[in-house]
């Protein structure tokens, strides 16, 4: 029987007496042996991509669809990727690598904007091939990412580099730190709030600049106050960025000596582990949803292997994104959660954002059972990085199935609309909703200049990625996505009037069920005009031997109810909401 699971609160308490992981370690310590081994492993992959003529890493380009105008398929030379390679060369302990590392660092430093009067002061372009002036727009986060790599190189390996280059690195770190100070990113931009806090902290100590140290203290205080206000990080339950925050916190505890800063970072570090532990699903080795930001549907390589020696296993994380600082063991209070679920079946509920003058309430519900998990957010965008409805279940041979709900505009995830949902156990009632102030493919970078979206095709999609995935029609309003003995039963009641015929299909081990909302003629729509009428659904995840619930019913053309113990219901949204701004600011 499923139960409500009560887990420790994420709200930070009094950390004045916190036990600091790793002891009172400061920047004078060199990396440990595990870091050196990982750096050596990473180098084997990077060496073959090194372009000796440019002293940079070369790689094939796959565009994310924003910040850059470079077309897919070409070869680019990345700044962060090259600095990470240089740091790995230095951390390997092989003195013969020092000259190459220095050449790479020198090449990357030359690409930074060092003009304090420039709007892009302190940041780097993504690639050598695309200067800041040609990006669309420049990415201010590159001050944070490059700055952290420079801080680690200076703290751990300054003695391995020429004194002149070390002076240039310190100057570049200073430019990056003051760019972060100038930008002053809001605390709701969680990964940058943490990363930028670590960079400014490290710069304050490495450069002897107390103003940066004071700023970093205030920055972490604002972040913890934001968590206390809302109940969680605003970039909630993000597999990619929670791991980035974990690595940043570990780097901070390796680099920084200031007692106040270390206490704040320890608090953040424990909050991060609480999130990872709560949402880990052992049977699939996946990170249960909903996700605020993710770049893949499955966690690459599995969660446990990525956490590696933090959980007592081998140190296997040598992916791009790791920064080669010593890792810290998982806090003991969370360790057992990675071996088993705390109950045979339970529901985890979390508030991610409190309703304030600038935000609406955002919460998440996740149902866990031994072989499966299913999560849904109360309201959020269908942005390509969001996973507002996400389920996993175990398949044979260690594989897992992935269930998603998406809203596609001309074949791409549509950020301008979102999902509003209510969940009880393995059942979800949901509907599409519009936001008044969002972009098209990105949350904000590509907002239409005239406030109108050009749309030729708009559809709500339910998608199952698994070996042998199929879709079966039970009746005109009920379909099943099936794989591995599990079924995602999707009811599409006719709320809001007439609709197009349901479309189904499958390709490359992905089966889908589409509810077309607009097809054919390309038209312009304001947010309030988007054709979302009838875009509501009821979804139930049913395992082998389980009995499905009775079908839902539409009560008055706009409200869908599902009988049962809780009697959940949802109403088609009638008002166009303004999306919360805590996720970004103009230069994010």
LINFENBEL-V644676 format. One record per run of one state. SS is the DSSP state (@ for helix, = for strand, . for the rest). FROM is the first residue (numbers start at 1). LEN is the number of residues. If there is no record, write none. Layout:
<<SS | FROM | LEN> <SS | FROM | LEN>>
//
This chain:
<<. | 1 | 2> <= | 3 | 2> <. | 5 | 28> <@ | 33 | 15> <. | 48 | 2> <= | 50 | 2> <. | 52 | 4> <= | 56 | 5> <. | 61 | 6> <= | 67 | 1> <. | 68 | 7> <= | 75 | 4> <@ | 79 | 13> <. | 92 | 3> <@ | 95 | 15> <. | 110 | 17> <= | 127 | 1> <. | 128 | 2> <= | 130 | 1> <. | 131 | 1> <@ | 132 | 3> <. | 135 | 1> <= | 136 | 1> <. | 137 | 5> <@ | 142 | 19> <. | 161 | 2> <@ | 163 | 21> <. | 184 | 6> <@ | 190 | 17> <. | 207 | 3> <@ | 210 | 21> <. | 231 | 8> <@ | 239 | 17> <. | 256 | 3> <@ | 259 | 21> <= | 280 | 2> <. | 282 | 4> <= | 286 | 2> <. | 288 | 3> <= | 291 | 1> <. | 292 | 11> <@ | 303 | 9> <. | 312 | 20> <@ | 332 | 7> <. | 339 | 6> <= | 345 | 9> <. | 354 | 8> <= | 362 | 8> <. | 370 | 2> <= | 372 | 6> <. | 378 | 1> <= | 379 | 3> <. | 382 | 5> <= | 387 | 1> <. | 388 | 1> <= | 389 | 6> <. | 395 | 1> <@ | 396 | 3> <. | 399 | 1> <= | 400 | 10> <. | 410 | 2> <= | 412 | 2> <. | 414 | 3> <= | 417 | 8> <. | 425 | 2> <= | 427 | 9> <. | 436 | 17> <= | 453 | 3> <. | 456 | 2> <= | 458 | 8> <. | 466 | 4> <= | 470 | 6> <. | 476 | 2> <= | 478 | 6> <. | 484 | 2> <= | 486 | 6> <. | 492 | 11> <= | 503 | 5> <. | 508 | 2> <= | 510 | 9> <. | 519 | 4> <= | 523 | 3> <. | 526 | 1> <@ | 527 | 3> <. | 530 | 6> <= | 536 | 7> <. | 543 | 10> <= | 553 | 2> <. | 555 | 4> <= | 559 | 3> <. | 562 | 7> <= | 569 | 3> <. | 572 | 5> <= | 577 | 1> <. | 578 | 11>>
//
